[in-house]
Amino acid sequence: MLLGFFFVESCISEDEFGLSSFKEVKAFQLPGQAGLTSINKELRSIIIPMSEEAQLIDLIPSIIEISNLANISPSKNEPQNFLEPVSYTVTAEDNSTAVWTVTAIPALPNPQLPNSDFDLWYNVGRYQQPGESAENTVWGTANRALAIAGDANTNPEDLGDGDFAARLTSVSAPLLVRMAAATLFTGKFTDKFPNPTDPRSNIDFGTPFNGRPNAFKLDYIYIPGSSYEDADGNLLLGGDQCDIYVLLEKRDGNNIQRIGTGWFRSGIEVANWENLVIDIKYGELTPSDLEYEYANIQDGESWGLGSATPTHITVVFSSSALGDFFTGAIGSELWINNFELIY
């Protein structure tokens, strides 16, 4: 039944009878990129912020995604001079064409993540996602997996006067697993079929980023659920905890080096809005660091030099810190607002 639901929800909107006329650019990234790619479908323009030290001559794009059944010229693997705007022609299956202009611009110093106040949300079927649109957002959630058999668990909360927060709730998910923690992160939920036994396998974490913040801050509320249980529903000592963290990384292909870490994990109830400030430590964590046990590098990562310039940032908020292991309390709520990097 779940497979059938997922198939219906994941049908590609560009599939149609006859020859396809779709010729969109869905994603475009360059090596040395310092922030979110901005794609304007109406103007067919693509703006990419670049780090100061990025080389723009003979540059091969790292990611180009276009409409199904279309092709692009120049080709994806052809080097270009991005000191000037570069034109790409996308040809649809029916041979109609569209010219897209890609412009690389210097990134602003001390960059922030777009929509880090979580005021913008867009509709996706029966739920909402944080961001201007699917093409112009750095934020992802696991809502798509939850919406297959129930309701999304990361939602906007209207605080009035145009101010919105993100409300994350750990929920019962009996058709999938015992419980599902809500997670909001930089990155995207992949298009493959959700794996309920390994939630992280469905997430591509991180977004291009080139800054070196000293700390981060945000406003938050946390109300842990009343019954803290493991994946089998066994009652555990202690209580649920929220996770809020920032990882700065230097990526080169599949090589991921951790440059900086700022991590907050707590089970203390905070019923009213409270401002939180967390320092970012550059370089390797040591056993003397309070967060060492749970913030250490994971499989596939290594420690990089603390003096290096990051290429990516991963920001994660979770209503249950051990939600990956289906451990937590149903009903735990984490509200977040006004996330900001401090330089």
C-alpha positions in Angstrom: 0.0 0.0 0.0 2.8 2.4 0.9 4.6 1.6 -2.3 1.5 2.5 -4.3 1.0 5.8 -2.4 4.6 6.7 -3.0 4.4 5.9 -6.7 1.4 8.2 -7.1 3.1 11.0 -5.2 6.4 10.7 -7.0 5.1 10.6 -10.6 7.1 13.0 -12.6 5.0 16.0 -13.7 7.0 16.3 -16.9 5.9 12.9 -18.2 3.3 13.2 -20.8 2.0 11.6 -24.0 3.8 12.8 -27.1 7.1 14.6 -27.3 8.0 16.6 -24.2 8.4 20.4 -24.4 10.0 20.9 -21.0 13.4 22.6 -21.1 14.1 23.8 -17.6 17.3 24.1 -15.6 16.5 22.6 -12.2 19.9 22.8 -10.5 23.3 24.4 -11.3 26.4 24.5 -9.1 30.0 25.5 -9.7 33.2 24.5 -7.8 34.1 27.2 -5.3 30.4 28.3 -4.9 29.8 30.2 -1.7 26.0 30.1 -1.4 22.7 29.2 -2.8 22.1 29.2 -6.6 19.3 31.5 -7.5 17.2 30.2 -10.5 14.7 32.6 -12.1 12.4 30.5 -14.4 10.7 33.5 -15.9 13.9 35.3 -16.9 15.8 32.1 -17.4 18.6 33.5 -15.4 20.9 31.7 -12.9 22.9 33.6 -10.4 25.7 31.9 -8.5 27.6 33.5 -5.6 31.3 32.6 -5.7 34.1 32.7 -3.1 36.8 35.3 -3.5 39.5 32.7 -4.3 37.4 30.7 -6.7 38.9 30.3 -10.2 36.4 31.2 -12.8 38.4 30.4 -16.0 38.1 26.9 -17.5 35.6 25.9 -14.8 33.5 22.8 -15.2 30.1 22.9 -13.5 29.8 20.4 -10.6 26.1 19.9 -11.0 23.7 20.6 -13.8 20.1 19.1 -13.7 17.7 19.7 -16.5 14.3 18.5 -17.6 13.7 14.9 -18.4 14.4 13.9 -22.0 16.1 17.3 -22.7 19.8 18.0 -23.5 22.0 21.0 -22.9 24.7 22.8 -24.9 27.5 23.5 -24.0 27.7 20.0 -22.5 27.9 19.5 -18.7 31.5 18.5 -18.8 32.7 21.4 -21.0 34.9 24.0 -19.3 33.7 27.6 -19.5 35.0 31.1 -18.7 32.6 32.4 -15.9 34.3 35.8 -15.7 31.5 36.7 -18.0 27.9 35.4 -18.1 27.7 32.1 -19.9 24.7 31.1 -22.1 23.4 27.5 -22.1 20.8 26.2 -24.6 18.4 23.5 -23.3 16.7 21.6 -26.1 13.5 19.7 -25.2 12.5 16.4 -26.7 10.3 18.2 -29.2 13.3 20.2 -30.4 12.0 23.5 -28.9 14.8 25.5 -27.1 15.4 27.9 -24.3 18.5 29.9 -23.6 19.6 30.2 -19.9 22.2 32.7 -18.7 24.5 31.7 -15.9 26.3 34.6 -14.0 28.9 34.0 -11.3 29.2 36.9 -8.8 31.4 37.5 -5.8 29.8 36.5 -2.5 29.1 39.0 0.1 31.4 38.9 3.2 30.0 37.2 6.3 27.3 35.3 4.4 24.0 34.2 6.0 21.7 31.3 4.9 18.7 32.5 2.9 15.3 32.2 4.7 17.0 31.5 8.0 14.2 33.4 9.7 11.8 30.7 8.3 9.3 33.3 7.2 8.9 31.8 3.7 7.1 28.5 3.0 5.9 27.0 -0.2 3.2 24.4 -0.8 3.9 20.8 -1.8 0.7 18.9 -2.1 -0.8 18.5 1.4 2.1 20.0 3.3 4.5 23.0 3.2 8.3 23.3 3.0 10.6 26.2 4.1 11.8 28.4 1.3 10.8 30.5 -1.6 10.3 27.5 -3.9 11.7 24.0 -4.5 14.3 25.5 -6.8 15.3 28.4 -4.5 15.8 27.0 -1.0 18.6 25.6 1.0 16.3 23.9 3.5 14.9 20.4 3.5 12.7 18.2 5.7 11.5 14.6 5.9 7.9 15.8 5.3 7.7 13.9 2.0 8.2 10.5 3.6 5.7 11.3 6.4 3.1 12.6 4.0 2.9 9.2 2.3 0.9 7.7 5.2 0.0 10.6 7.4 0.7 14.3 8.2 3.9 16.2 7.8 5.8 16.8 11.1 7.7 20.0 10.2 5.3 22.9 9.7 5.2 26.7 9.7 3.8 28.4 12.9 2.3 31.8 12.3 3.4 34.2 15.1 1.6 37.2 13.6 2.7 40.3 11.6 4.4 38.1 8.9 6.7 36.4 11.4 6.8 32.6 11.1 8.7 29.9 13.0 9.3 26.3 12.2 7.5 23.8 14.5 9.1 20.3 14.6 7.1 17.5 16.3 8.1 13.8 16.9 5.1 11.8 15.9 3.7 8.3 15.9 4.3 6.6 12.6 2.8 3.1 13.0 2.7 2.3 9.3 6.5 3.0 9.0 8.2 2.8 12.4 7.3 3.4 16.1 8.0 7.1 15.9 9.4 9.7 13.5 11.4 12.6 14.7 11.0 15.9 12.8 14.1 17.2 11.2 14.9 20.4 9.4 18.2 20.7 7.6 20.3 22.3 4.9 20.1 19.9 2.0 17.4 18.0 0.4 15.3 14.8 0.8 16.2 12.5 -2.1 13.9 11.3 -4.8 14.4 7.6 -4.0 11.9 5.6 -2.1 12.1 6.4 1.6 13.9 3.8 3.7 12.1 3.8 7.1 14.9 1.8 8.8 17.6 4.2 7.8 16.3 7.8 7.6 19.7 9.4 6.8 20.0 7.4 3.7 17.3 9.5 2.2 18.9 12.9 2.9 21.7 14.8 1.1 22.9 17.1 3.9 24.6 20.4 3.3 24.7 23.4 1.0 27.6 25.3 -0.6 29.0 27.9 1.8 32.2 29.8 2.2 32.1 31.8 5.5 33.8 31.2 8.8 31.3 32.2 11.5 32.4 32.3 15.2 29.0 31.1 16.5 25.4 30.8 15.7 22.2 32.0 17.4 18.5 31.4 17.2 15.3 31.6 19.2 13.8 28.3 20.3 11.2 26.5 22.4 11.6 22.9 23.4 8.9 20.7 25.1 10.0 17.1 25.4 7.3 14.4 25.2 6.3 12.5 28.4 7.3 8.9 27.5 10.9 8.4 26.4 11.1 5.0 24.6 13.4 3.0 22.4 12.6 1.7 18.9 10.7 -1.2 20.4 8.6 0.9 22.8 10.6 0.1 25.9 10.6 2.8 28.5 14.0 4.4 29.0 15.6 6.4 31.8 16.0 10.1 31.3 14.1 12.0 28.7 14.0 13.1 25.1 16.5 15.8 23.8 16.5 18.1 20.9 19.5 18.5 18.6 20.6 21.8 17.1 24.0 21.9 15.3 26.2 23.5 12.6 28.9 21.6 10.8 31.4 23.4 8.5 33.0 21.1 5.9 35.5 21.1 3.1 34.3 18.8 0.4 36.3 17.5 -2.6 34.2 14.9 -4.4 33.4 12.2 -1.9 36.0 13.4 0.5 34.4 15.3 3.4 36.6 17.0 6.0 35.1 18.6 9.1 36.4 22.1 9.6 34.2 23.4 12.4 31.5 22.2 14.9 28.8 23.9 16.9 26.4 21.6 18.7 23.6 22.0 21.2 21.8 19.0 22.7 19.4 19.4 25.6 16.4 17.8 27.2 15.6 20.8 29.4 12.0 22.1 28.8 11.9 25.7 27.5 8.2 26.6 27.3 8.7 30.3 26.2 11.0 31.7 23.5 14.6 31.8 24.6 17.6 33.0 22.7 20.4 30.5 22.3 24.0 31.3 21.3 26.4 28.4 20.5 30.1 28.9 19.7 31.7 27.1 16.7 34.9 25.3 17.4 37.4 25.0 14.5 39.6 21.9 14.2 39.3 18.5 15.8 37.1 17.9 18.8 38.8 16.2 21.8 37.5 14.1 24.7 37.6 17.3 26.8 34.8 18.8 24.7 31.4 18.2 26.3 29.9 17.3 22.9 32.7 15.0 21.9 30.7 11.7 22.3 27.8 12.7 20.0 29.4 15.4 17.8 32.5 13.4 16.6 33.0 12.7 12.9 31.0 9.9 11.3 31.8 7.2 8.8 32.9 8.8 5.5 34.3 11.9 7.2 37.7 13.0 8.4 39.0 16.0 10.4 40.3 18.9 8.3 42.5 21.9 9.3 40.7 24.3 11.5 42.3 27.1 9.4 40.8 25.9 6.1 38.0 27.6 4.2 34.8 25.6 4.2 33.0 24.7 1.0 29.7 23.5 2.6 27.6 24.1 5.7 25.3 21.5 7.3 22.7 22.9 9.7 20.3 20.4 11.5 17.4 20.8 13.9 15.7 17.7 15.3 12.9 17.3 17.8 14.4 14.0 19.1 18.2 13.8 19.1 18.2 10.0 18.7 15.4 9.9 16.2 17.7 8.2 13.6 17.4 5.2 15.9 13.6 5.7 16.5 14.4 6.5 20.1 12.5 9.5 21.6 9.2 10.7 22.9 6.2 11.0 20.8 4.9 14.6 21.1 8.3 16.2 21.6 8.2 19.7 20.1 11.0 22.0 18.9 10.2 25.5 17.7 12.9 27.5 15.9 13.1 31.0 14.6 15.6 33.7 13.5 18.6 31.5 13.0 21.7 33.6 12.4 25.5 33.1 11.9 27.7 35.3 14.0 31.0 36.6 12.7 
